[in-house]
Amino acid sequence: MRILVIEDESSVSEYIANGLKQSGHVVDTAPDGKEGLFLASTGSYDAMIIDRMIPQLDGLALIRTLRAGGNQTPVLILSAMGEVDDRVLGLRSGGDDYLVKPFAFSELLARIEILGRRTTGLSEKTQLSAGDLHMDMLARKVTRAGTAIDLQTREFRLLEYLLRHKGQVITRTMLLENVWDYHFDPQTNVIDVHISRLRSKINAGHKTHLIRTVRGAGYIIEDPS
């Protein structure tokens, strides 16, 4: 998922962003409500995490503004204010869930992934395939012809992106932005290296190669059928 984190405490923002990235998500961050509103209005996100007490435009006012403009991206509100009235106000302001600080990252991750599944649809979100290659997002498991394939986090995210765009040519820029969260080309062979490793793992013992290089354009994963 692509997630926007709007949090003014840099240590908290970095903690959340790093944890989400390690879990395979793509993350943008904003330190205040003004920048958060700009990113939320101009970018495409599967979910947002918004702290309630942020400068320039507080979290609840930010959410109301987004909802008034038709933005229905799921929002998880973070706040040190945990009374029932506080939580109710947050939800009535347009938030989809409310998490009180301090929190366990595992709970935040579970809540944000549930919000993402509500938007995209459970079956589409959790089951991806191309031929005899299958990915189960909930179990974080990949198999080919019934045999499990062990993928590292980045390899899993790369394969997920290719599968979600099955039959489409995926450019280097698309991979850099959506898998590596780079908004510039670092001029390295990082994509080539990961594609090569991924190919080796999913093609091992199989005659049919699923990932094809489109010379001068990018990569494509196709369904043999």
C-alpha positions in Angstrom: 0.0 0.0 0.0 1.0 3.6 -0.5 0.5 5.4 2.9 0.8 9.1 3.9 1.9 9.8 7.5 1.2 13.3 8.8 3.0 13.7 12.1 4.9 16.7 13.5 7.1 14.7 16.0 10.0 13.6 13.8 11.0 10.7 16.0 7.4 9.3 15.9 7.1 9.9 12.1 10.4 8.2 11.4 9.5 5.2 13.7 6.1 4.8 11.8 7.6 5.3 8.4 10.5 2.9 8.9 8.2 0.2 10.3 5.8 0.5 7.4 8.6 0.4 4.8 10.0 -2.7 6.4 6.6 -4.3 6.2 6.6 -3.7 2.4 4.6 -0.4 2.1 5.5 2.8 0.3 5.4 5.8 2.6 5.3 9.6 2.3 5.5 11.9 5.3 4.5 15.4 6.1 5.4 17.4 9.3 2.3 19.7 9.4 -1.3 20.0 8.2 -0.5 22.4 5.4 2.0 20.1 3.7 -0.2 17.1 4.6 -3.2 18.6 2.8 -1.1 19.3 -0.3 0.2 15.7 -0.5 -3.2 14.2 0.3 -4.9 16.3 -2.3 -2.3 15.8 -5.1 -1.2 12.2 -4.4 -2.9 8.8 -4.6 -2.8 6.9 -1.3 -4.4 3.7 0.0 -4.5 5.0 3.6 -3.4 8.0 5.7 -2.2 8.2 9.3 -2.9 11.6 10.8 -1.8 12.9 14.2 -4.6 15.0 15.8 -2.3 17.8 17.1 -0.3 19.0 14.2 0.7 22.6 13.4 -0.7 24.9 10.7 -3.9 22.9 10.3 -4.8 20.5 13.1 -5.6 16.9 12.2 -9.4 17.0 12.6 -9.7 20.2 10.5 -7.5 18.5 7.9 -9.7 15.5 7.7 -12.8 17.6 7.5 -11.3 19.6 4.6 -10.3 16.4 2.8 -13.8 14.9 3.2 -15.5 18.1 2.1 -13.4 18.0 -1.1 -14.5 14.4 -1.8 -11.3 12.6 -0.6 -12.4 9.3 0.9 -9.0 7.8 1.6 -9.2 5.8 4.9 -7.7 7.7 7.8 -6.2 6.4 11.0 -6.1 9.2 13.7 -3.3 9.2 16.2 -3.7 11.1 19.4 -2.6 11.3 23.0 -6.2 12.3 23.7 -7.9 9.0 24.5 -11.1 9.8 26.3 -14.4 8.5 24.8 -15.5 12.0 23.7 -12.2 12.6 22.0 -12.4 9.3 20.0 -16.0 10.0 19.1 -15.2 13.5 17.9 -12.3 12.1 15.8 -14.6 9.5 14.1 -17.4 12.0 13.5 -14.8 14.4 11.9 -14.3 11.8 9.2 -11.7 9.5 10.7 -12.1 5.8 10.0 -10.2 4.6 13.1 -8.6 6.1 16.2 -5.4 4.9 17.9 -4.2 6.4 21.2 -0.6 7.2 22.0 1.6 5.4 23.1 0.8 2.5 20.8 2.4 -0.8 19.7 3.5 -0.7 16.1 2.0 -4.2 15.5 -1.4 -2.8 16.4 -0.9 0.3 14.1 0.2 -2.0 11.3 -2.8 -4.3 11.7 -5.3 -1.4 11.8 -3.9 0.4 8.7 -3.8 -2.8 6.7 -7.4 -3.5 7.6 -8.4 0.0 6.5 -6.6 -0.6 3.2 -8.4 -3.8 2.6 -11.8 -2.1 3.1 -11.0 0.2 0.2 -9.5 -2.2 -2.3 -11.7 -5.2 -1.7 -10.6 -8.3 0.2 -10.3 -10.8 -2.6 -8.4 -8.3 -4.9 -6.1 -7.3 -2.1 -5.1 -10.6 -0.7 -4.9 -13.1 -3.6 -2.8 -12.4 -6.7 -1.6 -14.8 -9.4 0.0 -15.4 -12.8 -0.3 -18.9 -14.2 0.8 -21.3 -11.4 2.4 -18.5 -9.4 0.2 -17.4 -6.4 0.6 -14.7 -3.8 -1.4 -14.7 -0.5 -1.1 -11.2 0.9 -2.6 -12.1 4.3 -0.3 -15.1 4.9 2.6 -13.2 3.2 3.2 -16.4 1.2 4.2 -17.0 -2.4 4.0 -20.4 -4.1 4.6 -21.7 -7.6 3.0 -25.0 -8.6 2.3 -25.5 -4.9 5.9 -25.1 -3.8 6.7 -22.2 -1.4 9.1 -19.5 -2.5 11.0 -17.6 0.1 11.2 -13.9 -0.8 12.8 -11.0 1.1 10.6 -8.0 1.9 11.7 -5.9 -1.1 11.3 -8.9 -3.5 7.8 -9.6 -2.1 6.8 -5.9 -2.7 8.3 -6.0 -6.2 6.5 -9.1 -7.2 3.2 -7.8 -5.7 3.5 -4.6 -7.8 4.2 -6.6 -11.0 1.2 -8.9 -10.2 -1.1 -6.0 -9.5 -0.3 -4.7 -13.0 -0.2 -8.1 -14.7 -0.1 -7.7 -18.5 1.1 -4.1 -18.3 4.6 -2.9 -19.1 6.1 -1.5 -15.9 8.7 1.2 -16.3 11.8 1.8 -14.2 10.2 5.0 -12.9 7.1 3.2 -11.8 9.2 0.7 -9.8 11.4 3.4 -8.3 8.4 5.4 -7.1 6.1 2.6 -6.0 8.5 -0.1 -4.7 11.5 1.9 -3.6 9.8 5.1 -2.8 12.3 7.1 -4.8 11.1 10.2 -6.6 14.3 10.4 -8.6 16.5 8.0 -10.5 19.6 7.2 -8.3 21.4 5.9 -11.4 22.1 2.5 -9.8 21.4 -1.1 -10.9 19.2 -1.8 -7.9 16.2 -2.7 -10.0 18.1 -5.0 -12.3 19.7 -6.8 -9.3 16.3 -7.3 -7.6 14.6 -8.4 -10.8 17.4 -10.9 -11.5 17.1 -12.4 -7.9 13.3 -12.5 -8.2 13.4 -14.2 -11.6 15.9 -16.8 -10.2 13.6 -17.7 -7.3 10.3 -17.9 -9.2 11.7 -19.6 -12.3 13.8 -22.3 -10.5 12.8 -25.7 -11.8 10.2 -24.2 -14.3 10.4 -24.0 -18.1 8.0 -21.1 -18.3 9.5 -17.7 -17.3 6.9 -15.3 -16.1 8.8 -11.9 -16.0 9.8 -10.6 -19.3 12.1 -7.6 -20.1 10.6 -5.2 -22.6 13.7 -3.6 -24.2 13.9 0.1 -23.7 10.6 0.2 -21.8 10.6 -1.9 -18.6 9.2 -5.2 -17.4 6.0 -7.2 -17.7 4.6 -10.2 -15.9 2.3 -12.3 -18.0 -0.2 -15.1 -17.4 0.9 -18.0 -19.6 -2.8 -19.0 -20.1 
